Amino acid sequence: MPRRTFVYGATILLGANLLNRVLGFTYQYLIMAHIGGEAYGLFNMVFPLYMLALVFTTAGIPLAIAKMVAEEVSLGRGYQARSIFRLAFWLLTVSGALVSSGLYFLTPYIAHRLFPDPRVLTIFQICTPAIFIVSISSVFRGYFQGLQNMVPTAVSQICEQIVRVAVGYTTAIYLLKTGVEWAAAGLAFGMLAGEAVGLLVIIIHYQRSRIPLEKDPASHTSSGYILRQLWHLASPVTVGRLFSTGLSALDAMLIPQRLHAAGYSAREATTLFGQLGGSAFTLLTFPSVFTFALATSLVPSISEAAAQHQFHIVRARSVEAIRLTILIGIPCLITLFYFSRPLTIFFKSPEISPILRILALGGIFSYIQQTTTGILQGLGKVQLPVLHSIIAAMLRIPILIYLTGLPQWGLRGTAWAYVIGFIIMAALNLLAITRSSGMPIDLQRFLLQPFSGGIAMILAFSLLDPIIGGHLVGYSLEFSCGVLLYGIVLVFNGGITFSDLRRLPWLGKFLKP
């Protein structure tokens, strides 16, 4: 099997995630324009609890699979890698079946006890079978991630998103005449259909992709040992993801309640919460298509280097990953801040524009926290991101509760609370990486080079907006000129080199000397 670099793997996932995010943008626009923020708000109330149940089911095992498989393959033990996969497959099949079936019957109690709006019952019941499907597909994705083969995951995600958009939108539109809650149920059904197709696609890839299975009796490992290793690696991740998804579920309950306390009606609070997730966070998380791909590729890549005691490679890959995160994040956030008004108007939510601007100010820390979490997980320090997220939440949640409930703050207070959480988490992760690996904080590459390009981009927007702004073509020209100037400045100050471009798949082969 050909070796893959983490930049190659990240680029493959980036392409898939970029296409998925474009489809997601289209989907969000269709929802906000034709179905409404209230329906999306109902669906968004259920989604965090669905994710919480999924964390209980998978228990961080996919990440553990990726790390263990990467280490076994790097040592030439393909049979052991397959044994890890098989054991994890049966483990998550059983846990997925138990959790999804149990949750289905408990849904009426949960919906009436935990959510401020009882209309979520049907939506949640439709989501529960997806837990079983996702638990199985996550095993395959962890396995391919460990092989540093991101193509099966990328293809399955694309197929999943296409089906989700097509089925979800058409079903929601058809059911909208029955009621807003049934339109939200249509969105949930689209998610279920997409997950089923994604699983089918990745199973087909698994049948076609095999690694050498020569069994070495000297390297045989018992199932008990594999289970202990899976638990050792997965348990801290499980705690962290339980905490993270638990916080999302708490936010889904707290934010509408605190908006109601600030003077909004229940329907207005649900609609605003839907616009926050459907518009502001959809736009803010768009650049995370890169950081997610990078973080996913970093775990096996850094695990492999650490297993071979090549710590200079660990440091080099960590620096490169953070640098690339900042280089991509800066122009995206400047664009979100500068064009917040037309972007939120596009999503039929112009009142969310100031909220998006606040989130954009701290967005770079959100992207850095995702990449640095991947680095720490690759180093085996899976417990540290959990601890850091707890510390950040201890400050964020009280601020969110207090500020969101004030009439003069509302969602602005929510946004500032999130920004504070991003900053704390990113700073703690960076400090942990420097202590664990000796990675230097390169201020020139992390700060001076990208920010000088960002200043040039802001100047381009400021000069061109009075001349050609105000319509789609003008905004597109402004954005293109700003990105071009950003790239030119980075080439001149050394932020981007030809060695960076040569490592990219497809493009790189045309730039080799």
N, C-alpha and C positions, 0 to 999 in steps of 0.2 A: 504494500500500500504506500503511495507516495506521501512524503512528509509535507505537512502544511505549516505555514507560519501563522502566528496569531493575527497578523495584519491581513493575510489572505482570508482566513476564516471570518474575521470581523467585516471585511469588505463584502463577502458573500452574504452574510446576514444583513449588512447595511443595505445592500440592493433589495433584498426581500422585504426588509422592514420599511424601507422607503416606499416601495410599491404598496405595501400594506397600509402605510400611513396615508398615502394619497387616497387609497380606497376608503380609509377611515375618515379622512377629511370630507370626501364626497358623501359618505354615509351620515356624518354629523350634520352636514349642511341640509341634506334631505330630511333628516329628523327634525332639526330646529325650524326649517322653513315650512314643512308640510305636515308634521305630526305635532310638534310643539315641545316647549321646555318642560311642561308639566308631565308628559308621558316619559320623557327622558329622566326627569327627576325621580319618578316612581321606580323606574328600572335601576337607576343609580343608587337608590336606597337599598335595594336587594343585593346588588353586586358585591359590596364589601363582605357581607355575611356569607355569600356564596364562596368568595375567595377564602374566607376563614375556614369554612368546611373543607375546602380543597387542601389547605395547609395541613389540617388534621389528617387527611387521607394520605397525602404524599410524604409528609413528615420530613421534608428536606432531602429525601432519598435521591431524586434525580441529580442534584448537585454532587452528592456523595458518589453516585455511579460515575459521573464524569471524571471526578478526581481519581477514583480507584482504577477505572479503566485506562485513563491516561498513563498512570504509573505502571500498570501491568504491560501495556503495549510498548512503552518506552524500554522495558526490560525484556521484550521479546516473548512475553507469556500470553499469547492470544487465547489459549484454552482457558486460562484463569479469567481473562476479561469476559469471555462468553459465559462462564459460570456465574460471575457477578451479575450479569444481565439477567440470566434465567431466574436466579433466586429473587432478585428485586421485582421481576415481572410478576411472579406468583404472589409475592407479598402485597404489591399494590393492587393487583386484581381483587384479592380478597378484601383488603381494607376499603377499596373503592366501592365494592358491592355493599358492604356493611354500612358504610357512612351514608351513601346516597339513598339506600332503601330506608334506613332508620330516620333520616332527615325528612324524607317525603311524608312520613306519617306524623312527624312532629311539627310540620309546617304550620298547621292552623293555630297551634298554641304559640309558636314563635312569632308569627305575623301579628297576632293580636296583643302580645305582651311587649314586644321589643320595638315595634315601629310606630312612629307618630301617625301614619296613614294606613288604615286597615286594607286598602285596596291592593296591597302588594301580595296578597295570599296566592293568587293564581300565578303571578309572575315567578314567585319563589318555587312553586311546585314544578313549573316547567324547567327551571334551572337545575333541579336536583339530579336528573339523569346525566347531565353533563359532567358531574363530579366523577362518576364511574368512567366515562370516556376519557376525560383529561388525565385521570390517574394512570391509565394504561399508556396513553400517548407520551406522557412525561418520562416514562421509563425508556422508550425508544429515543427520545430527544436527548436524555442524559447520556445514553450509550453512544450515540453519534457525536455528541459534544466531546466525550472522552477520546474518541478517535480523531478529533479535530477535523471531522467531515461535516461541515455545516450545510451542505447542499440538501440532504433530506429534510432537515428542519426548515430550511428556507422555503422549499417547494411546498411542504405541507402547510406552512403558515399562509402562503399566498392562496392556495386552494381553499383553506379554511376561511380566509377573509372574503374571498369572492362569493362563496356560498352564503356567508353570514350577511353580507350587504344585500345580495339579491333576495334571499329568502326573508330576512328580517324586515326590509323595507316594504316589499310587496305584501307580506302578511300584516304588518302594522297598518298600512294604508287600508287594506281590506277590512280590518277589524275596528278601525277608528270610528266608523259610524255606529258601532255598538257601544263605545265608551272609551275614555282616555286610558283606563286601566287595561282594557283589552288590547289597545294599540301597544302599550308597554309589554304586554304578554307576547305580542307578535315579535317584538325586539328580542325577547328572551328565547323564543322559538328559533329565530335566526341564529342566535349564538349556539344553541344546541345542535342545529343542523350543520353549522360550520365545523364544530368540534368533531362530529362524527366523520365528516369527509376528511378532515386533517388526519385523523387516526388511520383511516383506510389508506391514504396516500403514503404515510410513513411506514406502514406495515409492508406495502409493496416495495419500498426502497430497502427495507430490512431483508426481504427475501432475495433481493438482487445483490446486496452488498455483504460479502462475507470476508472475515479475516482468517489468517492461517490458524488451524486448530490443533497443531501438533502437541500432544500431551507430554509434558515432562513430569514423570513421577516424583522427581525430587522437589518440584515446585507446587505439588498438589496442596490445596488449602481446603480445610473442612468448611461445611456450610455454617457451622457455629461461629467460626472465626470471621467469615465474611459478614455474617449478621452483626457481630460485635463491632466490626470496623464500620459497617454502614451506620449503625446507631451512634458510634463515636463521632463520625463526621456529620451525621444528619441532625443529631439532637440540638446542637447550638443553632443551626440554621432554622430548625423547626421553631425553636423558641423565638428567634428573631422574626420569622415570618408570621408566627402567631401574633406577636406583639404588633408588627406592622399592619397586618390585615385587621387585627382587633382595633387598632387606632382608626383605620379607615371606616370600619363599621361604626365606631363611636362617633366619628365625624359625621357620618350619614344620619345619625340620630341627633347629635348636638347642634349642628349648624342650622337645620330648619327650626329646631326648638328655640335657639337663641335669637334667630331672626324674628320668630313669633314674639319673643319677649321684647324685641326692639320696636315692635309696633306693626309688623306685617301680618296679614291674615295667613291662615294655614295654606291656602292655595298659592298665595304670593310667595310664601317661604319655600314651598316645594318647587315652584317655577324658578325662583332665583337659584336654588341649590342645583337644579338641572342645568341652568345656564352657566353656573360656575364650573361644573364638570364637563358639560357639553361644548362650551365655548372656550373659557379661559384655560382650563387645564388641557384640553385637546390641543390648543395652540402651543402652550408652554412645553408640553411633552413631545412635540414633533421632533426636535433635535435629539431626543433620547433614542430615536431609532439607531443613531450611531453609538451612543454610550452603552445601550443595551447590548448591541452586537459586540462591542469591544469588551464589555465585562464578561459576556458569555464565553468569548474566545480566550480571555485571559486565564480563567480557572485552570483548564487543562494545560495551557502553555506554561504558566508559572509553576504549576504542580510538577510538570515534567522536568523543568530546569532545577527545581528545588530537590527532587528525588535524585538527581544526578550531581547534586552539590555544586551546581554552576550558579553561584549567587551573583556573580557579575552580570550574568544574563538576566537574572531576576530583576536586578536594579535597572538595567538598561531597558527592559520591557516595561517596567513600571513607569519610568520617566517618559518613555515614548507614548504610553497609553494616556497619561495625564496631559501631556503636551497636545496630543491629537484631540482630546476631549475639549480642551480650552480653545484650540484653533477652530474647531467646528462650532462650538457653543457661542462664542462672542458674536459673530455676524448674525446668527439666528436670533439671539436675544435683542440685538440692536434693531433688527427688522421688526420684531414683535413690539418693542417699545415705541418705535417711531410710527409704525403703521397700525397701532392698536385699534384706532377708530374704524378704518375701512375693513380690517379683518373681522372685528366683532359685528359690524353691520352685515358682512357677508353671512355670518351665522345667525342673523336676525336677533342679535343681543347687544345693541349699542351701549346699553347701560353698564355692561361688563367691561368696557374699555379701560376705565381707571383701575379696575381690579387687575386686569392683564398687565398694565404698566408696573404695578407694584410687584407682581410675581416675576416679571422679567428682570427687575433689579437684582433679585436673588437667584435667578434661574441657573446661573453658571455653577453655583454651589450644589444645586440639585443634580446637575450632570456629573460634577466631580465626585459627589458622594456615591453615585452608582458605579462609576469606574473604580474608585478606591475600594469599594466593597468587594468587587470582583478580585482585586489584587490581594486583599486580606484573605479571602476565601481560598485563593490559589496557594497562599503561603501556609494554609492550615490554621489560620487565626480566625476561624469562623465565629468564635464567641465574641470577638471584639466589636464587629458591627452591631451585634445585638445590644451589647452594653452601651454603645454610643447612641443607638436609637432610643434607648430608655432614658438616657440623660437628656437628649434633645426633646423628647416628649414631655418630660417633667417640667420643662419651661414652656413648651409650645401650647399645651392643652389649657393651662390656666389663663394664658394670654388670650387664646381663642375664645374661651368661655366669657371672659370679661369684656373684651372689645367688641365681639360680635353682638352682644346683647345691648350695646349702647346705640341709640338711634342715630347719633352723628357718625358712627363708625360702620356698623353693619358688616357687609362683606369686605370692606377695606380692612377692618380689624382681623378678619379671617385670613386675608392675604398676607398681612404683616406677620401674623403668627406662623404661617407656613415658611416665610422667608427666614425668620429667626431659626426655625428648626433646620432648614437647609444648611445655614451657615455653621451651626454648632456641629452637625453630623459630619460635614465635609472636613472641618478643621480637626476634629478628633481622629477621623480616619487617616488623614495625612500625617498627623503626629505619630500614629501607631505604625504606619509604614516606614517612616524614617527610623524609628526605634528598632523595628524588626529586621529590616533589610539593609539599613545604612543608606537608603536612597537619598541623594541630595535634593534640596529644594532649589531648583535652578530659576532664579527670579527673572533672568533675561529671557529664557525660553517659555516660562510659564506666564510671565506678566508683561514684560516690556515689548516683546515682539508682537504678540497678538493684540495688545491694547493700542499700540501705535497704528496697526492696521485698522482697528476699530474706530479710532479717531478720524482716520482718512475716510472711512465709510460714512460716518456721521456728517462730515463736511460735504460729501457728495450728495447725501440726502437733503441737507439744508439748502444747498445751492440749486438743486434740480427741482425740488418740490414746488416752489412758487412758479416755476416755468412750465413744467409738464405734468404736475400732480393733479389729482381730482378725478381721475378715471382709471379704469383697469389697465389700459395700454400705458398710460403715464407711470402708474405705480410699477408696472413690470419693467419699464425702462430704467426707472430709478433704482430698483432692486438690482438689476443686471449691472448697471454702472457701479453701484456701491460695492457689490461682490467682486467685480473685476478690479477695482482700485484696491480693495482689501488684499486680494491675491498678489497684485503687483508690489505693494508695500512689503508683504511677507517675503516675496522672492528677493527683494533688494536688502532686507534686513536679516536674511538668513532663516526666517521662520519656516519657510518651505524650501526644500532642496530637491534636486533631481533624484537623489537616493530615496527620498520619500516616495516619489512618483514611480520609481522603478520597481518598488515592492508591491504595487497594486496589480491585481490580476487583470488580464486583458490589456489594459493600458501599458503596464510595465514592459511588456515584451517589445513594444515599439520604441522604447526609450533606452534600451540597453545598447552600450557602445559596440 
